[in-house]
Amino acid sequence: MNVESRIADLEARLAFQDDTIQTLNDVLVEQRRLVDRMQLQLQALARRLEEMQSSIGGEEDEAPPPHY
């Protein structure tokens, strides 16, 4: 293999690697956005659950009506 063909092969590999790295980076950025959105949803659901539990728990703490 002569030097010119080796250089051409290395340039082709470099171009392929650059494309692969960019594709992986794009996927990683999209997954990070998805994880961030899911974390916000989880926090909102946790708050709603706490609110529901406190409203249910609050009703149980009340004394029974006088006619019991």
MDAnalysis code that builds the backbone (N, CA, C; Angstrom):
import MDAnalysis as mda
import numpy as np

u = mda.Universe.empty(204, n_residues=68, atom_resindex=np.repeat(np.arange(68), 3), trajectory=True)
u.add_TopologyAttr("name", ["N", "CA", "C"] * 68)
u.add_TopologyAttr("resid", np.arange(1, 69))
u.add_TopologyAttr("resname", ["MET", "ASN", "VAL", "GLU", "SER", "ARG", "ILE", "ALA", "ASP", "LEU", "GLU", "ALA", "ARG", "LEU", "ALA", "PHE", "GLN", "ASP", "ASP", "THR", "ILE", "GLN", "THR", "LEU", "ASN", "ASP", "VAL", "LEU", "VAL", "GLU", "GLN", "ARG", "ARG", "LEU", "VAL", "ASP", "ARG", "MET", "GLN", "LEU", "GLN", "LEU", "GLN", "ALA", "LEU", "ALA", "ARG", "ARG", "LEU", "GLU", "GLU", "MET", "GLN", "SER", "SER", "ILE", "GLY", "GLY", "GLU", "GLU", "ASP", "GLU", "ALA", "PRO", "PRO", "PRO", "HIS", "TYR"])
u.atoms.positions = np.array([
    [0.844, -1.171, 0.000],
    [0.000, 0.000, 0.000],
    [0.894, 1.241, 0.000],
    [0.646, 2.108, -0.959],
    [1.477, 3.309, -0.994],
    [0.933, 4.382, -0.057],
    [1.678, 5.437, 0.141],
    [1.363, 6.477, 1.103],
    [0.072, 7.195, 0.715],
    [-0.124, 7.474, -0.561],
    [-1.314, 8.200, -1.003],
    [-2.595, 7.413, -0.727],
    [-2.570, 6.127, -0.965],
    [-3.769, 5.323, -0.702],
    [-4.025, 5.198, 0.798],
    [-2.957, 5.131, 1.585],
    [-3.119, 5.083, 3.040],
    [-3.713, 6.386, 3.557],
    [-3.252, 7.508, 3.009],
    [-3.792, 8.808, 3.417],
    [-5.256, 8.908, 3.026],
    [-5.589, 8.468, 1.831],
    [-6.984, 8.506, 1.372],
    [-7.852, 7.624, 2.261],
    [-7.340, 6.470, 2.644],
    [-8.085, 5.571, 3.531],
    [-8.294, 6.220, 4.901],
    [-7.253, 6.853, 5.418],
    [-7.376, 7.533, 6.709],
    [-8.355, 8.700, 6.637],
    [-8.348, 9.437, 5.557],
    [-9.287, 10.549, 5.387],
    [-10.724, 10.042, 5.318],
    [-10.934, 8.929, 4.642],
    [-12.277, 8.348, 4.555],
    [-12.741, 7.882, 5.927],
    [-11.844, 7.250, 6.661],
    [-12.197, 6.809, 8.015],
    [-12.509, 7.997, 8.918],
    [-11.724, 9.038, 8.807],
    [-11.949, 10.230, 9.609],
    [-13.310, 10.852, 9.301],
    [-13.639, 10.931, 8.028],
    [-14.939, 11.483, 7.649],
    [-16.071, 10.624, 8.207],
    [-15.939, 9.317, 8.132],
    [-16.952, 8.413, 8.671],
    [-17.061, 8.576, 10.180],
    [-15.917, 8.677, 10.857],
    [-15.932, 8.846, 12.307],
    [-16.556, 10.183, 12.700],
    [-16.250, 11.236, 11.958],
    [-16.865, 12.533, 12.243],
    [-18.380, 12.463, 12.108],
    [-18.850, 11.796, 11.079],
    [-20.297, 11.655, 10.880],
    [-20.917, 10.831, 12.005],
    [-20.242, 9.767, 12.399],
    [-20.757, 8.922, 13.472],
    [-20.796, 9.687, 14.795],
    [-19.756, 10.445, 15.072],
    [-19.723, 11.232, 16.307],
    [-20.840, 12.266, 16.311],
    [-21.074, 12.933, 15.198],
    [-22.147, 13.927, 15.127],
    [-23.517, 13.270, 15.315],
    [-23.714, 12.114, 14.722],
    [-24.978, 11.389, 14.878],
    [-25.194, 10.990, 16.339],
    [-24.148, 10.468, 16.967],
    [-24.243, 10.094, 18.376],
    [-24.508, 11.310, 19.255],
    [-23.886, 12.418, 18.957],
    [-24.105, 13.641, 19.719],
    [-25.556, 14.109, 19.575],
    [-26.092, 14.055, 18.372],
    [-27.486, 14.449, 18.156],
    [-28.441, 13.572, 18.965],
    [-28.176, 12.284, 18.977],
    [-29.013, 11.361, 19.742],
    [-28.891, 11.654, 21.233],
    [-27.682, 11.904, 21.688],
    [-27.447, 12.202, 23.101],
    [-28.173, 13.483, 23.522],
    [-28.131, 14.506, 22.692],
    [-28.821, 15.758, 23.008],
    [-30.321, 15.522, 23.096],
    [-30.879, 14.769, 22.167],
    [-32.319, 14.480, 22.188],
    [-32.692, 13.667, 23.419],
    [-31.880, 12.704, 23.786],
    [-32.159, 11.909, 24.981],
    [-32.078, 12.764, 26.240],
    [-31.160, 13.710, 26.284],
    [-31.055, 14.603, 27.441],
    [-32.316, 15.448, 27.568],
    [-32.826, 15.931, 26.438],
    [-34.074, 16.694, 26.458],
    [-35.222, 15.839, 26.974],
    [-35.262, 14.605, 26.513],
    [-36.309, 13.686, 26.946],
    [-36.212, 13.411, 28.443],
    [-35.002, 13.180, 28.942],
    [-34.811, 12.926, 30.370],
    [-35.217, 14.153, 31.186],
    [-34.840, 15.336, 30.725],
    [-35.223, 16.562, 31.433],
    [-36.738, 16.700, 31.502],
    [-37.411, 16.444, 30.380],
    [-38.871, 16.533, 30.342],
    [-39.505, 15.491, 31.263],
    [-38.950, 14.293, 31.279],
    [-39.486, 13.242, 32.138],
    [-39.274, 13.565, 33.613],
    [-38.144, 14.200, 33.942],
    [-37.904, 14.592, 35.329],
    [-38.926, 15.641, 35.771],
    [-39.229, 16.594, 34.902],
    [-40.244, 17.598, 35.237],
    [-41.603, 16.949, 35.439],
    [-41.950, 15.999, 34.572],
    [-43.224, 15.296, 34.715],
    [-43.262, 14.500, 36.014],
    [-42.169, 13.856, 36.350],
    [-42.103, 13.072, 37.588],
    [-42.259, 13.975, 38.803],
    [-41.627, 15.141, 38.783],
    [-41.765, 16.077, 39.894],
    [-43.212, 16.551, 40.027],
    [-43.851, 16.829, 38.890],
    [-45.241, 17.268, 38.925],
    [-46.141, 16.158, 39.467],
    [-45.899, 14.931, 39.050],
    [-46.693, 13.805, 39.546],
    [-46.460, 13.587, 41.038],
    [-45.232, 13.747, 41.492],
    [-44.937, 13.586, 42.911],
    [-45.671, 14.648, 43.728],
    [-45.689, 15.880, 43.230],
    [-46.426, 16.937, 43.931],
    [-47.918, 16.629, 43.983],
    [-48.464, 16.180, 42.856],
    [-49.889, 15.830, 42.831],
    [-50.197, 14.696, 43.791],
    [-49.319, 13.705, 43.862],
    [-49.517, 12.577, 44.770],
    [-49.495, 13.050, 46.215],
    [-48.549, 13.913, 46.550],
    [-48.493, 14.443, 47.911],
    [-49.760, 15.225, 48.243],
    [-50.241, 16.021, 47.291],
    [-51.468, 16.786, 47.522],
    [-52.657, 15.858, 47.737],
    [-52.735, 14.814, 46.928],
    [-53.847, 13.866, 47.061],
    [-53.768, 13.122, 48.396],
    [-52.550, 12.721, 48.780],
    [-52.398, 12.004, 50.039],
    [-52.724, 12.905, 51.223],
    [-52.332, 14.156, 51.148],
    [-52.619, 15.048, 52.268],
    [-54.114, 15.355, 52.336],
    [-54.786, 15.446, 51.191],
    [-56.230, 15.703, 51.237],
    [-56.989, 14.470, 51.721],
    [-56.539, 13.303, 51.360],
    [-57.181, 12.071, 51.846],
    [-56.873, 11.881, 53.325],
    [-55.628, 12.109, 53.705],
    [-55.224, 11.963, 55.102],
    [-55.896, 12.996, 55.981],
    [-56.149, 14.172, 55.457],
    [-56.801, 15.220, 56.230],
    [-58.235, 14.873, 56.571],
    [-58.920, 14.200, 55.683],
    [-60.311, 13.806, 55.937],
    [-60.391, 12.741, 57.017],
    [-59.419, 11.854, 57.086],
    [-59.434, 10.783, 58.075],
    [-59.165, 11.317, 59.475],
    [-58.460, 12.408, 59.585],
    [-58.102, 12.978, 60.883],
    [-59.291, 13.725, 61.527],
    [-60.302, 14.020, 60.746],
    [-61.448, 14.762, 61.289],
    [-62.256, 13.864, 62.217],
    [-62.828, 14.476, 63.221],
    [-63.669, 13.718, 64.158],
    [-64.981, 13.352, 63.470],
    [-65.595, 12.248, 63.892],
    [-66.854, 11.843, 63.275],
    [-67.961, 12.850, 63.648],
    [-69.001, 12.929, 62.846],
    [-70.097, 13.854, 63.159],
    [-70.721, 13.506, 64.491],
    [-71.391, 14.455, 65.126],
    [-71.942, 14.232, 66.476],
    [-72.987, 13.123, 66.547],
    [-73.649, 12.793, 65.472],
    [-74.698, 11.771, 65.549],
    [-74.162, 10.361, 65.601],
    [-72.845, 10.155, 65.605],
    [-72.287, 8.802, 65.715],
    [-72.106, 8.402, 67.133],
])
